[in-house]
Amino acid sequence: MNEIENFIQTTIEQIKPLYKAYTLAEWETATTGTPDANQRNRGAQAAYMRFWADPERYASAKRFHESGESKEPLLARQIKLIYLATAQNRQDEATIEKLTRLEAEVREQYYNFRAEVDGKKISDNELDEILSKSRNSADVQEAWEASKQIGAQVADKVRELARVRNASARAQGFRDHFHRSLTLDEIDESQLLDLFTRLEMSTNEPFAKLKAEIDQARAARFGAAIADLRPWHYGDRFFQSAPDMGEVDMDTLFADKDPVQLALATYDGLGMEVRDILARSDLYAREGKDQHAFCTNIDREGDVRTLNNLVPNHRWNETLLHELGHAVYDKYLDYSLPWLLRTPPHTLSTEAIAIMMGSLSYDPEWLEQIVGVPAAEATRVSKEAGAQARALRLIFTRWCLVMTNFERAFYADPERDLDTLWWDLVERYQRLTRPDGRNRRPSERSGGGAPDWAAKIHIALYPVYYQNYELGHLVGAQLEDRLRQHAGGLVGRKPAGQWLIEKFFRPGAREDWSAHVQTATDEPLDPKYFVGSL
């Protein structure tokens, strides 16, 4: 065994137990929300970060990577991944202690937060029910404003997190944490910004038309003038999904359906077994539990599980399909690969599959074959579902533009007037009217601003992540094109599932994400497939 192989093997042997301890601690915290679990999570995170922060490990990885000594592709890729991990975690003990303490504090606040409406604490599911179903402006305003209460509670700590992350990044020679995150995640910042500028331009006209249609429908729903519409009238907390627009209430299609059974039928149709994943998962809401959803691969040895908060509506059917998309990617990796390569090549790669699977909840074939929409309704439902799917892609793209541009400005200057910046971006990209009290300049504020930006958990705990969702949309659209060519579609087609397993899942992290897309689809990533779907 040569020096490089010995270095890789030693690294794997040492990191495996730390990785598993960290993922299990994250799972315990998310499923219980207890202070003790959160502190164990902090300790496991710190141990994991300390391992990668070791200066000698970084120096060796950098030397092996830059020398190009290893000509064997799998060894070279493992060295690159070790180098990236050590570079991402290069910080001193004081920084690790401060980061993990602040993240533990805000994590506990987010996980245990329940919005207060009319003097009563309610869950996110209850909050979303009001926002999506109520036709009373006062009720949706109260619910929306309640959802922002967490922002004021955590905003100062989130700013402090940005300062600590920036100091660490600048010590390494990066402009700020945003720049470091993208660079060490193998995304070129200038190329990403250019792509997002093109997406803004290509969606300006269709989104303006869609937004006008939504405004008319929402004004009629609430008996309000279009000029009086505010963010709480659009069906969710951030206007990141499509509100009900037509005659079909998507939720009614799922009211008497079990999301788990629909998911089983979906993945069975692709020849993918998810019963074992569901058996390990935590599927239903309770006090103290994280109210979001995620998938985790606990040990890269097959322990794949998801967290959800299921209720029989459209959103949670979409979410379960989405999280199981992440899960089947992890499950059907080639486990004969070295441990470091038993992962998707990039977060955007697994987001592509999750987004594609979640979008089946709008697919006419899926609604008819899996949900069992009666034939008499199928045409009408299919037409409206197709319109909803297109609306979702447009709306989510504009939301990603808000998030990505906000985080770039946030890390450029965490001390700036973030409250106003947030609403400037929301107005520009989402065409929403800011509420009173969120005025353009501090001197114009009546009663002050509000840190609504801090109500979004990603900004605090999953920073510089949102671009991966949008890139996932682009990769997913390209994959859908290939699946139409190879299998005629996705729903109920085992050849489509087999194609995904062989072409997209099994290679793991053998290549970087861009090379992986080209290998799988015989073409570099091209936005034309996604833009065409709009």
N, C-alpha and C positions, 0 to 999 in steps of 0.2 A: 504494500500500500504506500503510495507516494505522499508527499507532504500535504497536497491539496485534499486528497481523499481522506487522509487522517483528520484534517481540520474540519471537513464537512461532517464526518462521522461523529467526532467528539461534540460538535455543535448540536447535532440532532439528539444525541443521547442526553445532553444536558438540558436542552430546551423543551423536550417532549413533556416531562412531568410539570414544568412550570406553566406551559401552555394549557395543559389539561386542568391544572389547579385554578388558573385564571378563568377559563371558560365556565367551569363548574361554579366558581364564585359569582360570576356574572349572572348565571342562571338562577342561583339561589336568591340573589338580590332582586332580580326581576320578578320572581315568582312569589316572594314573601314581603319585600319592602321593609324588612326589619332593620333597625340600626346595627345590630350585631352582624347580620349578613352583609350589610353595606361596608362595615369595617373590615370584614374578611375579604371582601371584594377589593377594597383599597390595598390591603396587604399583598394580595396575590398579584394585583396590577403592578405594584411597586417592585415586587420580586422579578416579574417578567421584564419590566423596563430596565432594571438594574443589569440583568443578564445582557441585554442588547447594548446597554450603554458602556460596557466594559471597554476602555480605551485600547487595550491590547487586541481584543477581538476585532474592533473596528479597523485597527491598523493592519492586521493580517488580512482581513477581508478586502480592504482597499488595495493592498499590495497584490493579492492574487487576482483580483478583478482587473486592475489596470495593466498588469503584466501580460494578460492574455495567455498565460502559460498552459492552461487547460484547453486542449483542442476538442475534447469530447463534449458534445453539446449539453448533455444532462449535467455534467459536472460544472460547466461554465455557467449554466443557468442557476444552479444552486448557489454558486459563489456570488452571482449577481444578487440573488434574493437575500443572502446573508449580509452582503454589503449594504443593500438598501435598508434592511431592518436595523442594522447598527447605526447607519447615518440618520435614520428617522428618530432614533432614541438617544442621540448624543447629547447628554446633559448631565450636570453634576447632581450629587445626592440632594442638595438643598432644593434644586428645581424639581426633582422627582417627588420629594416630600410635599412640596407646595402644590404641584399639579394634582397629585392623587388626593390630597386633602380637599382641594377646591372641587374637584370632580365628584368626590364622594358626597360632599355637602349639597351640591346642586342636584345630584342624582337622587338623593333621598327626598329632596323637595319635589322634584318632578314626579317621582313614582308615587308619592303619597298625596299629591295635590288632588283635591276634588273641588270643582268650581262651586261657588255658593250662589244659588238662585232663589230669590224670594225667601231668604233665611234658611234654606236647606242645602246641604252639600249633596251634589249629584255626580254621577260617573260621566266619563266622556261619552259613553254610549247614550246615556239619557240626554246629555247636552246636544249631541249630534241629532237625536230624534227631534228635539225642539227646532233646531236650525233647519233641518231638512223638511219637516212636516208642517210646522205652524204656518198659519196665514195671518198672524197678528204681528204687526210691526213692533209693538212694545215688548212682546214676548221674545222675539228673535233678537232684539237689541239687548235685552237683559242677559240672555244666554250668551251672546257673542262677547259682551263686555265682561261677563263672568269668566269666560275662557281665557281672558287676558290677565286675570288677577295674578297668575303665576309669574308673569313677566316682571311686575314690580318687585316681587319677592326675590328674584334671582338676578336681576339685571346687573347690580354692582359686582357680584361674584363672576358673572360671565365676562364683564369687562376686565376683571382682574385675571381671569384665565387667558384672555387674549394678550394681556401684557406679558404674562409668564411665557406663553408660547412664542410670542414675538422675540423676547429676549433670548430664548434658546436658539431660535432660527437665526437671528442676527449674529450670534456668537459663532455660528457656522459659516457666515458669509452670505446668507440669503437676505433678500430685501425684507421679508417678513414671513409669518407662518403660512400665509396663503401661497406664496411663492415656493417655500420649502415643501409644503404638502404636495403640490402638483408635481414638482420636479422629482421628488423621491417616490412618487406614485406613477412614474413613467408617463406623465402627461405634459406636453409642452404648453406653457401658459399662453404664448402668443398665438399658437395654432388654435387653442381652445377659444380664446377671445375672438379670433377671426371667425371661427365656426359659429359662435353664438351671435356675432353681429349679423352674419348671413341668415341665421335662423330668425333673428328679430325682423330683418327686412322681408324675408319670405313669408312671415306670418302676420305682418302688420295689416295687410288688407283683409285676408280671410278672418283674422281675429276681430277686426273692427266690425265686420259684417255680422259675425257670430255674436259679439257682445251687444250689438244693437238689437238682435233678435231676442237675446236673453233679457235685456232691459225691458223690452215690451212685455215679455211673458211675466217677468217678476213684478213689474208695475201693476199689471192686471191682477196677479195673484194677491197682492197686498192692498189693492185699491189705492195706489199712490201714484203721484206724478213721477215720471222718469227722473226728473231733476232732484227728487227727494230720496232716491235710492241710495243706500249706504252699504258698507261691506256686510252687515248682518243680514241683508236681504238675499244673499246669493247661495244659501244652502249649506255652507260649511264655515269653519273657523278662518280659513285663509284663501278661499276661492281657488283651491287647487284641484277641484274636481267639478264635473258638470252637474248643475242643478237640474231638477225635473223641468223639462221644457214643453213636451208634447202631451198627448192624452194618456200615454202609458206611464203609470207609476211603476218603475222597475222593482221597487220593493215588494209590490203585491205579487209579483211572480214567484217570490221566494218565501212568502209568509208562512206557508205550510210545508216547507222543504227543510231537510236537515243538511246544513252545509257540508258536513263530513261525508254523507252519502253521495252528494253531488260531486265532491272532490274525488272520492273513490272511483266513481263511474268515469270521470274525466281521465284520470291517470291509468285506470285499467284499459281504457280505450287506446291508450298510447303504448301499452305493454310495459308500464312502469308500476312497480309495487310500492305503495306508500303506507300500507297498514302498519308496518313496523315503525315507521316514522311517527305516525299519528299516535301509536301506543306510548311512545316516549314523550309526546308533546304535552303542553299545558294549554288547554283550548278555551277555557271559559273564565269569565270575569269574576273577581272577588276583591274584597277590600285589601288594600296594601299592594296589590299586584300591579306591575307595569301595564298601563292601559293601551300601549301601542302593540306592535307585532314585529317579530323577527324570527330568523332561523339561525341556528348555531350548529357547527360541527365540533362536538366536544373534544374529540381526540384525534381526528383524522384517521380513525381506525374503523369508522362505521357508526358511531353514536351520533346520529343526526336527529335533531328535534326542532320543533317550532313552538313559539309562544303566540297565542291569539286570544281574543276576547269575543268569541263568536256569539252572534245572534242571527236569526234567520232573515236577513235583509240582503240587498244587493252588495253593499259595501263590504260586508264580512265574507260573503261568498267570493268576491273578487280578491279580498285580502288572503283568504286561505289558499286559493289557487296560486296566488303570487308567492306566498311563503313556501308552499310545497314545490314551486318552481326552483327556488333556491335549494331546497332539500334534495330534490332528485339530481340536481347537478352534483351536489356533494356525494350523494349515495353512489352514483354511477361513474364516478371517477375511477381511473385505473389504480387500484390499491397495490399493484405491484411496483408502482412508481416509488422513487425515494420519498420519504416523509415530507420533505420540504416542497415537493411538487404535487402533493395530494391536495390541491386547492385550485379553484379557477385562476386563470392567469391574471385576473384583475376584478375588482368589485364590479365594474361596468359589465363584465362578461356575464356574471351571475345575475345582475340586474336585468340584462337583456332577456334572459329566460323567464325570470319572475314576472316581468312586465308583460311579456308575450302570453304567458299562461293566465295572468290576471285579466288580460283583455278579452279572454274567451267569454267572460261573463256578459259581453256585448255581442258575441258572435251569433248570427242567426242559426247556424247549424247546431251550435252548442245549446242554445235556448230550446230548440225543437227536440234534439236528440237526447240531451242530458236532463234538462229541466222538465221537458214534456209539455211545452207550450202547445195547446191544441192547434190542430191544422187550421181551423177557422180563424184563429188569431195570428197565426205565424207570419203572414205577410205584413200585417200592420205592425206587429211587435218588431219584426226584423227591420223594417224601414226605420222605425224610431230608435231602435238599438244601434243601428249603423250610424245614425245622426249623432247619437250620444257618444259613441266611440270616437268619432271625428272631433266632436266638441271637446272631449276629454284630452285628446292629444294636443289640440291647440291651447286649451286652458293650462294644461300642465307645463307645456313648453314656456308659456309666458310666466308662470310661477317659478320655474327653474331660472329664468332670466333675473327675476327679482332676487332669489336666494343667492345665486352666484355673484351677481354684481354687488349685493349688499356685503357678502363676506369679504370680497376683495377690498372694498372700501373700509370695512370694519377693521381688518388687520392692517391696512395702510395707516389708520389713525383711530384707535379705540376711544380716544378722548373727544372726538367730534360729536356733534349733535346727531346721535344715531336715531333718535325718535323721529326727527324730521326727515333724515335721509331715507328711513324705511318707507315713509309715506310718499316721498318723492318718487321712489322706485315703483311702488305699488301703483301710483297714478300713471306713471309712464308705461309700464309693461302690462298691467292688468286693467287699466282704465277704470279703476274704482275711485269714487270720491271719498277723500279722507273725512272722517267724522270731525265734529267740532272738538276743539281742544288738541288737535293734532296739526296745528298750523305750520306754515312754511318756515318761519323764523322764530326763535325764542321770544323776541320782542313782540311778536304778534299773538302769542299764545294767550288764550283765555283760560285761566285755571291750570296752565302748564300742559306739557305734553304727556306722553305715556310710552313706556318701553315695550310696545307691542311686539317688537322684533324678538325680545327675550322669551316670549311665550312659545317660540318654536324650539323644541328640544334639540334639534340637530345643531343649532348654532352653538349651544353649550357643550354637548357631549359627543356629537358626531361632526366635528368641524370640517369644512371644505369637502363635503360629501355630495352635495346635490348635483354637481355636474355629472356624476356617475349615473344618475337616473336618466338624464337627458341623453347621454351617450348610449345608455342601455336601450332607450327607445330607438335610436338610430341603428344599432346592431340588430335589435329585434326585428325591425322592418326588413333588413337585408336577409335575415334568416327566414322570415316568412316568405319572402320571394323564392328562396331556394326550396322551401318545403312545398310550396305550390308546384314547383317544377318536378320535384322528386316523388311527392306523395299525394299531390292534389289537394293539400291542405293539412289541417292538424287534427280536427275533431274525429275521434274514433278510428284513427289511422295508425296502426302499429308500425308500418314502414316509416312514418314521420318520427315516431318515438325512437326507433332504431337508428335513424339517420342522426338525430340529435345526440344520442348516446355515443355513437361511434365517431362522429365528426366533431362534436363540440364538447362533450363531457369527458370522455376517456383521456384525451390528451393532457388534462390537468394544466399545470403551469409549465409545461415543456418549453413554451415560447412566451414572449411578451404578448400583451393583448392585441396589438395591431397585427403582428405576424400571425397570431392565432386566427383572427378574423379572415385574413387573406387565405390561410391554409384551408379553413373550413368552407369558405364560400367561393374560393378561386377568384377573389377580387378584394382590393383594399376597401376599408370602410368608405362608403359613399352615401352622403346624406340624401341623395335623390330618391331613394326608396321611401324614406320617412316623409320627406316634403311632398312626394307624390300622393301619400295617403291623406294629406290635408286638403 
